[in-house]
Every structure is written in C-alpha cells, then in structure tokens.
Amino acid sequence: MVNDLDPEAGTFIPIESGDVGSASNLGPKPTALVQQYLLEHLPIYRELSEMKKDGWNDERGDAYFEKQPGFLR
C-alpha cells in the first residue's frame, strides 16, 4: 500500500497498488522528449545526431575497434 497526501486535508490517504499507473503507460521518457525538442529546434544537434548514426553504421569503425587491445567479441 502506498500513501499519498490529501492536499485539502493535509493528511495521508491510502492508495492500493492497483490504483497507481504503471511506468509503461506514463508516456514518453523525459530523455526522448528532450531529444525530440533538440532535433526540432537545433540544426547542429540534428547534424551531429546524423553523424553519430552514420558512424555507428560504418564498418570501418567496427574494424578499428576490433584491432584495439581488450576488445571482446
């Protein structure tokens, strides 16, 4: 059982765990909201995000990191 504050009475009222929404239906994660905002409003963020995506999809990066000491595959 979770307790919640009743703002008008200034007292705690019991809430059954089934009454509380699960994390899956609370909406998008805050980081996703921030990322969406940055993509929509900052051209440099869009450009850097695209470069990052291209870098992750480049096989030359895989070859480079495979040569590094301690690389586990």
Order of alpha helices (4+ residues) and beta strands (2+ residues): beta-beta-alpha-alpha-alpha
